[in-house]
Amino acid sequence: MKQPDRPGSLRFGITVGKRNSPRSVDRALVKRVLRESARHEAGEILARMNETEGLDVSLRLKTPLVEAGGREAVRALKLTLRADADALLRRLVARLAERTKGAPTC
């Protein structure tokens, strides 16, 4: 059930399709890493948001994953995914900061 948008609310949606990650284990790994990154940056995003509006953020895996073999390959995959997600969310924070900087004050 969809909740009505509340002012100042922040929601994250995560999509990992079978085409880009055929194994369910890998899809779950990607979702877990993206959720960690979203939780980590949520405070900063909320601080930069306008209190009168809500924000929905959608994170989606766009490029196919290479099947991870051993532990080191999985670790490298996690680090790469986390770095990419953190960079994207920091760009969002910067955009929000720019938007609030240019907003007129009362």
N, CA, C and O atoms as CSV, one atom per row, in Angstrom:
chain,resi,resn,atom,element,x,y,z
A,1,MET,N,N,0.825,-1.169,0.000
A,1,MET,CA,C,0.000,0.000,0.000
A,1,MET,C,C,0.877,1.244,0.000
A,1,MET,O,O,1.799,1.358,0.807
A,2,LYS,N,N,0.596,2.157,-0.888
A,2,LYS,CA,C,1.389,3.375,-1.005
A,2,LYS,C,C,0.951,4.377,0.046
A,2,LYS,O,O,-0.234,4.676,0.193
A,3,GLN,N,N,1.931,4.887,0.772
A,3,GLN,CA,C,1.630,5.906,1.761
A,3,GLN,C,C,1.583,7.258,1.067
A,3,GLN,O,O,2.315,7.478,0.103
A,4,PRO,N,N,0.746,8.158,1.532
A,4,PRO,CA,C,0.729,9.494,0.944
A,4,PRO,C,C,2.046,10.204,1.212
A,4,PRO,O,O,2.676,9.999,2.250
A,5,ASP,N,N,2.452,11.032,0.276
A,5,ASP,CA,C,3.696,11.782,0.446
A,5,ASP,C,C,3.534,12.776,1.581
A,5,ASP,O,O,2.594,13.571,1.595
A,6,ARG,N,N,4.436,12.728,2.511
A,6,ARG,CA,C,4.418,13.653,3.638
A,6,ARG,C,C,5.522,14.669,3.439
A,6,ARG,O,O,6.586,14.327,2.922
A,7,PRO,N,N,5.296,15.910,3.836
A,7,PRO,CA,C,6.361,16.910,3.747
A,7,PRO,C,C,7.579,16.468,4.567
A,7,PRO,O,O,7.433,15.995,5.694
A,8,GLY,N,N,8.755,16.622,4.009
A,8,GLY,CA,C,9.982,16.277,4.699
A,8,GLY,C,C,10.305,14.798,4.736
A,8,GLY,O,O,11.228,14.395,5.443
A,9,SER,N,N,9.564,13.963,3.987
A,9,SER,CA,C,9.838,12.526,4.005
A,9,SER,C,C,10.834,12.152,2.912
A,9,SER,O,O,10.904,12.802,1.869
A,10,LEU,N,N,11.586,11.119,3.161
A,10,LEU,CA,C,12.588,10.621,2.219
A,10,LEU,C,C,12.373,9.126,2.066
A,10,LEU,O,O,12.360,8.387,3.050
A,11,ARG,N,N,12.204,8.683,0.816
A,11,ARG,CA,C,12.031,7.253,0.541
A,11,ARG,C,C,13.029,6.827,-0.525
A,11,ARG,O,O,13.317,7.569,-1.464
A,12,PHE,N,N,13.550,5.613,-0.358
A,12,PHE,CA,C,14.473,5.031,-1.328
A,12,PHE,C,C,13.818,3.813,-1.968
A,12,PHE,O,O,13.184,3.006,-1.288
A,13,GLY,N,N,13.978,3.691,-3.279
A,13,GLY,CA,C,13.550,2.512,-4.012
A,13,GLY,C,C,14.766,1.904,-4.681
A,13,GLY,O,O,15.589,2.627,-5.244
A,14,ILE,N,N,14.894,0.585,-4.630
A,14,ILE,CA,C,16.061,-0.098,-5.193
A,14,ILE,C,C,15.578,-1.168,-6.156
A,14,ILE,O,O,14.732,-1.995,-5.815
A,15,THR,N,N,16.132,-1.141,-7.372
A,15,THR,CA,C,15.744,-2.086,-8.409
A,15,THR,C,C,16.985,-2.768,-8.967
A,15,THR,O,O,17.936,-2.107,-9.383
A,16,VAL,N,N,16.966,-4.085,-8.970
A,16,VAL,CA,C,18.046,-4.867,-9.579
A,16,VAL,C,C,17.377,-5.944,-10.411
A,16,VAL,O,O,16.809,-6.892,-9.869
A,17,GLY,N,N,17.441,-5.798,-11.728
A,17,GLY,CA,C,16.760,-6.724,-12.624
A,17,GLY,C,C,17.544,-8.001,-12.899
A,17,GLY,O,O,18.764,-8.046,-12.744
A,18,LYS,N,N,16.818,-9.032,-13.309
A,18,LYS,CA,C,17.450,-10.316,-13.639
A,18,LYS,C,C,18.357,-10.217,-14.852
A,18,LYS,O,O,19.326,-10.967,-14.970
A,19,ARG,N,N,18.052,-9.304,-15.744
A,19,ARG,CA,C,18.869,-9.161,-16.947
A,19,ARG,C,C,20.291,-8.722,-16.596
A,19,ARG,O,O,21.253,-9.176,-17.216
A,20,ASN,N,N,20.423,-7.847,-15.612
A,20,ASN,CA,C,21.742,-7.343,-15.232
A,20,ASN,C,C,22.418,-8.177,-14.154
A,20,ASN,O,O,23.633,-8.093,-13.971
A,21,SER,N,N,21.646,-8.972,-13.448
A,21,SER,CA,C,22.197,-9.827,-12.403
A,21,SER,C,C,21.349,-11.095,-12.324
A,21,SER,O,O,20.385,-11.147,-11.560
A,22,PRO,N,N,21.697,-12.107,-13.101
A,22,PRO,CA,C,20.853,-13.296,-13.189
A,22,PRO,C,C,20.719,-14.096,-11.890
A,22,PRO,O,O,19.682,-14.713,-11.650
A,23,ARG,N,N,21.755,-14.089,-11.055
A,23,ARG,CA,C,21.703,-14.883,-9.824
A,23,ARG,C,C,21.051,-14.096,-8.689
A,23,ARG,O,O,21.390,-12.936,-8.455
A,24,SER,N,N,20.121,-14.728,-7.991
A,24,SER,CA,C,19.412,-14.039,-6.906
A,24,SER,C,C,20.357,-13.648,-5.770
A,24,SER,O,O,20.134,-12.645,-5.092
A,25,VAL,N,N,21.399,-14.430,-5.565
A,25,VAL,CA,C,22.381,-14.115,-4.524
A,25,VAL,C,C,23.062,-12.783,-4.831
A,25,VAL,O,O,23.269,-11.960,-3.939
A,26,ASP,N,N,23.406,-12.582,-6.099
A,26,ASP,CA,C,24.054,-11.336,-6.490
A,26,ASP,C,C,23.082,-10.154,-6.415
A,26,ASP,O,O,23.476,-9.055,-6.024
A,27,ARG,N,N,21.821,-10.373,-6.785
A,27,ARG,CA,C,20.821,-9.295,-6.678
A,27,ARG,C,C,20.646,-8.879,-5.227
A,27,ARG,O,O,20.561,-7.689,-4.924
A,28,ALA,N,N,20.593,-9.855,-4.331
A,28,ALA,CA,C,20.450,-9.552,-2.905
A,28,ALA,C,C,21.671,-8.788,-2.388
A,28,ALA,O,O,21.532,-7.875,-1.575
A,29,LEU,N,N,22.849,-9.154,-2.850
A,29,LEU,CA,C,24.074,-8.466,-2.456
A,29,LEU,C,C,24.030,-7.006,-2.901
A,29,LEU,O,O,24.348,-6.109,-2.120
A,30,VAL,N,N,23.642,-6.769,-4.135
A,30,VAL,CA,C,23.569,-5.408,-4.658
A,30,VAL,C,C,22.564,-4.594,-3.853
A,30,VAL,O,O,22.851,-3.458,-3.474
A,31,LYS,N,N,21.396,-5.158,-3.590
A,31,LYS,CA,C,20.375,-4.439,-2.815
A,31,LYS,C,C,20.883,-4.109,-1.414
A,31,LYS,O,O,20.647,-3.013,-0.905
A,32,ARG,N,N,21.573,-5.052,-0.798
A,32,ARG,CA,C,22.091,-4.832,0.554
A,32,ARG,C,C,23.104,-3.689,0.567
A,32,ARG,O,O,23.068,-2.834,1.452
A,33,VAL,N,N,23.996,-3.674,-0.404
A,33,VAL,CA,C,25.012,-2.623,-0.469
A,33,VAL,C,C,24.360,-1.260,-0.746
A,33,VAL,O,O,24.747,-0.255,-0.151
A,34,LEU,N,N,23.381,-1.230,-1.639
A,34,LEU,CA,C,22.703,0.031,-1.939
A,34,LEU,C,C,21.908,0.538,-0.733
A,34,LEU,O,O,21.865,1.743,-0.484
A,35,ARG,N,N,21.286,-0.365,0.009
A,35,ARG,CA,C,20.563,0.050,1.222
A,35,ARG,C,C,21.519,0.631,2.261
A,35,ARG,O,O,21.206,1.632,2.906
A,36,GLU,N,N,22.693,-0.002,2.425
A,36,GLU,CA,C,23.694,0.515,3.363
A,36,GLU,C,C,24.105,1.934,2.988
A,36,GLU,O,O,24.186,2.818,3.841
A,37,SER,N,N,24.359,2.134,1.721
A,37,SER,CA,C,24.763,3.450,1.243
A,37,SER,C,C,23.654,4.475,1.448
A,37,SER,O,O,23.917,5.607,1.855
A,38,ALA,N,N,22.418,4.080,1.169
A,38,ALA,CA,C,21.277,4.984,1.343
A,38,ALA,C,C,21.117,5.364,2.817
A,38,ALA,O,O,20.882,6.531,3.133
A,39,ARG,N,N,21.243,4.394,3.712
A,39,ARG,CA,C,21.138,4.684,5.147
A,39,ARG,C,C,22.240,5.636,5.596
A,39,ARG,O,O,22.017,6.528,6.415
A,40,HIS,N,N,23.423,5.430,5.050
A,40,HIS,CA,C,24.570,6.250,5.431
A,40,HIS,C,C,24.387,7.704,5.007
A,40,HIS,O,O,24.760,8.607,5.756
A,41,GLU,N,N,23.833,7.950,3.845
A,41,GLU,CA,C,23.680,9.307,3.319
A,41,GLU,C,C,22.332,9.942,3.647
A,41,GLU,O,O,22.146,11.132,3.390
A,42,ALA,N,N,21.391,9.192,4.204
A,42,ALA,CA,C,20.043,9.709,4.440
A,42,ALA,C,C,20.036,10.932,5.340
A,42,ALA,O,O,19.282,11.871,5.087
A,43,GLY,N,N,20.843,10.945,6.368
A,43,GLY,CA,C,20.880,12.092,7.273
A,43,GLY,C,C,21.290,13.367,6.574
A,43,GLY,O,O,20.697,14.424,6.793
A,44,GLU,N,N,22.303,13.271,5.735
A,44,GLU,CA,C,22.783,14.444,4.991
A,44,GLU,C,C,21.741,14.906,3.977
A,44,GLU,O,O,21.540,16.107,3.795
A,45,ILE,N,N,21.090,13.976,3.331
A,45,ILE,CA,C,20.050,14.334,2.357
A,45,ILE,C,C,18.889,15.025,3.068
A,45,ILE,O,O,18.391,16.048,2.598
A,46,LEU,N,N,18.462,14.469,4.191
A,46,LEU,CA,C,17.374,15.091,4.956
A,46,LEU,C,C,17.748,16.492,5.421
A,46,LEU,O,O,16.899,17.382,5.441
A,47,ALA,N,N,19.010,16.698,5.796
A,47,ALA,CA,C,19.452,18.011,6.256
A,47,ALA,C,C,19.392,19.041,5.130
A,47,ALA,O,O,19.160,20.223,5.386
A,48,ARG,N,N,19.598,18.605,3.892
A,48,ARG,CA,C,19.612,19.525,2.755
A,48,ARG,C,C,18.242,19.717,2.110
A,48,ARG,O,O,18.059,20.621,1.294
A,49,MET,N,N,17.284,18.873,2.473
A,49,MET,CA,C,15.960,18.949,1.849
A,49,MET,C,C,15.164,20.123,2.389
A,49,MET,O,O,15.378,20.602,3.503
A,50,ASN,N,N,14.240,20.564,1.554
A,50,ASN,CA,C,13.269,21.565,1.967
A,50,ASN,C,C,12.220,20.855,2.813
A,50,ASN,O,O,11.743,19.787,2.432
A,51,GLU,N,N,11.856,21.431,3.952
A,51,GLU,CA,C,10.925,20.778,4.868
A,51,GLU,C,C,9.509,20.659,4.309
A,51,GLU,O,O,8.701,19.889,4.828
A,52,THR,N,N,9.208,21.408,3.263
A,52,THR,CA,C,7.842,21.422,2.741
A,52,THR,C,C,7.594,20.380,1.674
A,52,THR,O,O,6.462,20.237,1.211
A,53,GLU,N,N,8.604,19.656,1.273
A,53,GLU,CA,C,8.406,18.656,0.229
A,53,GLU,C,C,9.059,17.341,0.597
A,53,GLU,O,O,9.978,17.300,1.414
A,54,GLY,N,N,8.580,16.265,-0.010
A,54,GLY,CA,C,9.165,14.949,0.181
A,54,GLY,C,C,10.093,14.628,-0.983
A,54,GLY,O,O,10.110,15.343,-1.985
A,55,LEU,N,N,10.858,13.562,-0.849
A,55,LEU,CA,C,11.782,13.171,-1.906
A,55,LEU,C,C,11.792,11.656,-2.030
A,55,LEU,O,O,11.972,10.943,-1.043
A,56,ASP,N,N,11.597,11.172,-3.247
A,56,ASP,CA,C,11.723,9.748,-3.561
A,56,ASP,C,C,12.990,9.572,-4.376
A,56,ASP,O,O,13.168,10.233,-5.399
A,57,VAL,N,N,13.876,8.684,-3.933
A,57,VAL,CA,C,15.137,8.415,-4.622
A,57,VAL,C,C,15.084,6.985,-5.124
A,57,VAL,O,O,14.807,6.062,-4.358
A,58,SER,N,N,15.349,6.800,-6.412
A,58,SER,CA,C,15.341,5.474,-7.009
A,58,SER,C,C,16.764,5.090,-7.411
A,58,SER,O,O,17.405,5.795,-8.190
A,59,LEU,N,N,17.249,3.980,-6.880
A,59,LEU,CA,C,18.566,3.453,-7.223
A,59,LEU,C,C,18.364,2.184,-8.047
A,59,LEU,O,O,17.605,1.293,-7.664
A,60,ARG,N,N,19.054,2.117,-9.182
A,60,ARG,CA,C,18.846,0.998,-10.099
A,60,ARG,C,C,20.187,0.550,-10.666
A,60,ARG,O,O,21.017,1.378,-11.043
A,61,LEU,N,N,20.393,-0.747,-10.724
A,61,LEU,CA,C,21.587,-1.307,-11.348
A,61,LEU,C,C,21.407,-1.244,-12.853
A,61,LEU,O,O,20.477,-1.844,-13.393
A,62,LYS,N,N,22.291,-0.521,-13.539
A,62,LYS,CA,C,22.123,-0.307,-14.976
A,62,LYS,C,C,23.021,-1.198,-15.830
A,62,LYS,O,O,22.659,-1.532,-16.958
A,63,THR,N,N,24.173,-1.583,-15.315
A,63,THR,CA,C,25.093,-2.389,-16.103
A,63,THR,C,C,25.135,-3.813,-15.566
A,63,THR,O,O,25.018,-4.026,-14.359
A,64,PRO,N,N,25.299,-4.779,-16.446
A,64,PRO,CA,C,25.347,-6.176,-15.997
A,64,PRO,C,C,26.535,-6.436,-15.067
A,64,PRO,O,O,27.626,-5.900,-15.262
A,65,LEU,N,N,26.300,-7.256,-14.073
A,65,LEU,CA,C,27.365,-7.655,-13.154
A,65,LEU,C,C,28.167,-8.786,-13.758
A,65,LEU,O,O,27.642,-9.621,-14.495
A,66,VAL,N,N,29.432,-8.799,-13.439
A,66,VAL,CA,C,30.262,-9.942,-13.791
A,66,VAL,C,C,30.121,-10.912,-12.631
A,66,VAL,O,O,30.165,-10.501,-11.472
A,67,GLU,N,N,29.953,-12.189,-12.927
A,67,GLU,CA,C,29.771,-13.158,-11.847
A,67,GLU,C,C,30.988,-13.167,-10.945
A,67,GLU,O,O,32.121,-13.349,-11.391
A,68,ALA,N,N,30.722,-12.965,-9.668
A,68,ALA,CA,C,31.792,-12.961,-8.685
A,68,ALA,C,C,32.187,-14.402,-8.386
A,68,ALA,O,O,31.335,-15.257,-8.144
A,69,GLY,N,N,33.473,-14.654,-8.405
A,69,GLY,CA,C,33.956,-16.006,-8.160
A,69,GLY,C,C,34.208,-16.260,-6.690
A,69,GLY,O,O,33.350,-16.795,-5.989
A,70,GLY,N,N,35.393,-15.875,-6.219
A,70,GLY,CA,C,35.761,-16.143,-4.829
A,70,GLY,C,C,35.458,-14.982,-3.911
A,70,GLY,O,O,34.802,-14.011,-4.289
A,71,ARG,N,N,35.956,-15.109,-2.691
A,71,ARG,CA,C,35.713,-14.069,-1.684
A,71,ARG,C,C,36.303,-12.725,-2.080
A,71,ARG,O,O,35.681,-11.683,-1.871
A,72,GLU,N,N,37.482,-12.747,-2.640
A,72,GLU,CA,C,38.129,-11.483,-3.032
A,72,GLU,C,C,37.345,-10.784,-4.135
A,72,GLU,O,O,37.250,-9.557,-4.146
A,73,ALA,N,N,36.791,-11.547,-5.049
A,73,ALA,CA,C,35.991,-10.950,-6.124
A,73,ALA,C,C,34.710,-10.336,-5.563
A,73,ALA,O,O,34.294,-9.264,-6.004
A,74,VAL,N,N,34.086,-11.000,-4.602
A,74,VAL,CA,C,32.872,-10.469,-3.975
A,74,VAL,C,C,33.212,-9.203,-3.194
A,74,VAL,O,O,32.464,-8.226,-3.231
A,75,ARG,N,N,34.323,-9.224,-2.497
A,75,ARG,CA,C,34.753,-8.039,-1.738
A,75,ARG,C,C,35.011,-6.858,-2.675
A,75,ARG,O,O,34.621,-5.731,-2.372
A,76,ALA,N,N,35.661,-7.110,-3.801
A,76,ALA,CA,C,35.916,-6.044,-4.772
A,76,ALA,C,C,34.605,-5.511,-5.353
A,76,ALA,O,O,34.449,-4.307,-5.557
A,77,LEU,N,N,33.671,-6.418,-5.615
A,77,LEU,CA,C,32.368,-6.016,-6.132
A,77,LEU,C,C,31.640,-5.124,-5.123
A,77,LEU,O,O,31.081,-4.094,-5.499
A,78,LYS,N,N,31.645,-5.513,-3.852
A,78,LYS,CA,C,30.995,-4.716,-2.805
A,78,LYS,C,C,31.606,-3.328,-2.716
A,78,LYS,O,O,30.887,-2.331,-2.633
A,79,LEU,N,N,32.927,-3.262,-2.731
A,79,LEU,CA,C,33.610,-1.970,-2.634
A,79,LEU,C,C,33.284,-1.070,-3.826
A,79,LEU,O,O,33.066,0.131,-3.664
A,80,THR,N,N,33.251,-1.656,-5.015
A,80,THR,CA,C,32.935,-0.878,-6.210
A,80,THR,C,C,31.496,-0.373,-6.174
A,80,THR,O,O,31.235,0.796,-6.458
A,81,LEU,N,N,30.564,-1.258,-5.824
A,81,LEU,CA,C,29.157,-0.857,-5.731
A,81,LEU,C,C,28.972,0.241,-4.696
A,81,LEU,O,O,28.272,1.220,-4.953
A,82,ARG,N,N,29.586,0.091,-3.539
A,82,ARG,CA,C,29.433,1.080,-2.472
A,82,ARG,C,C,30.017,2.424,-2.892
A,82,ARG,O,O,29.419,3.469,-2.637
A,83,ALA,N,N,31.180,2.398,-3.534
A,83,ALA,CA,C,31.793,3.653,-3.983
A,83,ALA,C,C,30.908,4.354,-5.016
A,83,ALA,O,O,30.732,5.571,-4.961
A,84,ASP,N,N,30.355,3.591,-5.952
A,84,ASP,CA,C,29.475,4.179,-6.963
A,84,ASP,C,C,28.209,4.754,-6.331
A,84,ASP,O,O,27.802,5.867,-6.665
A,85,ALA,N,N,27.587,4.009,-5.426
A,85,ALA,CA,C,26.356,4.480,-4.780
A,85,ALA,C,C,26.638,5.713,-3.924
A,85,ALA,O,O,25.854,6.663,-3.931
A,86,ASP,N,N,27.742,5.707,-3.191
A,86,ASP,CA,C,28.091,6.867,-2.370
A,86,ASP,C,C,28.328,8.098,-3.234
A,86,ASP,O,O,27.903,9.198,-2.883
A,87,ALA,N,N,29.004,7.914,-4.361
A,87,ALA,CA,C,29.267,9.041,-5.259
A,87,ALA,C,C,27.961,9.614,-5.813
A,87,ALA,O,O,27.797,10.832,-5.882
A,88,LEU,N,N,27.037,8.740,-6.206
A,88,LEU,CA,C,25.745,9.209,-6.724
A,88,LEU,C,C,24.955,9.963,-5.663
A,88,LEU,O,O,24.372,11.011,-5.944
A,89,LEU,N,N,24.935,9.437,-4.457
A,89,LEU,CA,C,24.180,10.093,-3.397
A,89,LEU,C,C,24.834,11.403,-2.966
A,89,LEU,O,O,24.133,12.335,-2.571
A,90,ARG,N,N,26.165,11.490,-3.033
A,90,ARG,CA,C,26.835,12.762,-2.741
A,90,ARG,C,C,26.500,13.800,-3.808
A,90,ARG,O,O,26.371,14.986,-3.505
A,91,ARG,N,N,26.359,13.353,-5.060
A,91,ARG,CA,C,25.924,14.278,-6.115
A,91,ARG,C,C,24.520,14.785,-5.834
A,91,ARG,O,O,24.228,15.957,-6.072
A,92,LEU,N,N,23.653,13.928,-5.333
A,92,LEU,CA,C,22.311,14.348,-4.966
A,92,LEU,C,C,22.362,15.389,-3.848
A,92,LEU,O,O,21.643,16.387,-3.900
A,93,VAL,N,N,23.199,15.167,-2.844
A,93,VAL,CA,C,23.340,16.117,-1.742
A,93,VAL,C,C,23.828,17.463,-2.283
A,93,VAL,O,O,23.334,18.513,-1.871
A,94,ALA,N,N,24.791,17.437,-3.200
A,94,ALA,CA,C,25.305,18.677,-3.781
A,94,ALA,C,C,24.204,19.410,-4.561
A,94,ALA,O,O,24.091,20.633,-4.476
A,95,ARG,N,N,23.401,18.669,-5.314
A,95,ARG,CA,C,22.300,19.293,-6.057
A,95,ARG,C,C,21.286,19.920,-5.114
A,95,ARG,O,O,20.799,21.022,-5.366
A,96,LEU,N,N,20.969,19.225,-4.033
A,96,LEU,CA,C,20.044,19.778,-3.051
A,96,LEU,C,C,20.616,21.031,-2.400
A,96,LEU,O,O,19.889,21.993,-2.152
A,97,ALA,N,N,21.913,21.020,-2.126
A,97,ALA,CA,C,22.559,22.189,-1.523
A,97,ALA,C,C,22.510,23.375,-2.481
A,97,ALA,O,O,22.256,24.505,-2.064
A,98,GLU,N,N,22.755,23.116,-3.769
A,98,GLU,CA,C,22.686,24.188,-4.766
A,98,GLU,C,C,21.279,24.745,-4.863
A,98,GLU,O,O,21.087,25.956,-4.974
A,99,ARG,N,N,20.303,23.862,-4.820
A,99,ARG,CA,C,18.915,24.283,-4.947
A,99,ARG,C,C,18.489,25.129,-3.756
A,99,ARG,O,O,17.790,26.129,-3.920
A,100,THR,N,N,18.906,24.734,-2.563
A,100,THR,CA,C,18.520,25.508,-1.384
A,100,THR,C,C,19.312,26.802,-1.274
A,100,THR,O,O,18.837,27.768,-0.676
A,101,LYS,N,N,20.512,26.834,-1.842
A,101,LYS,CA,C,21.320,28.047,-1.817
A,101,LYS,C,C,20.661,29.139,-2.662
A,101,LYS,O,O,20.678,30.312,-2.289
A,102,GLY,N,N,20.082,28.752,-3.795
A,102,GLY,CA,C,19.456,29.709,-4.688
A,102,GLY,C,C,18.031,30.057,-4.325
A,102,GLY,O,O,17.432,30.925,-4.959
A,103,ALA,N,N,17.465,29.399,-3.312
A,103,ALA,CA,C,16.076,29.646,-2.932
A,103,ALA,C,C,15.951,30.983,-2.211
A,103,ALA,O,O,16.820,31.335,-1.413
A,104,PRO,N,N,14.900,31.722,-2.477
A,104,PRO,CA,C,14.724,33.004,-1.799
A,104,PRO,C,C,14.393,32.797,-0.318
A,104,PRO,O,O,13.695,31.854,0.055
A,105,THR,N,N,14.903,33.686,0.494
A,105,THR,CA,C,14.619,33.612,1.934
A,105,THR,C,C,13.512,34.590,2.284
A,105,THR,O,O,13.377,35.637,1.652
A,106,CYS,N,N,12.728,34.252,3.280
A,106,CYS,CA,C,11.609,35.115,3.690
A,106,CYS,C,C,12.013,36.094,4.740
A,106,CYS,O,O,11.190,36.890,5.191
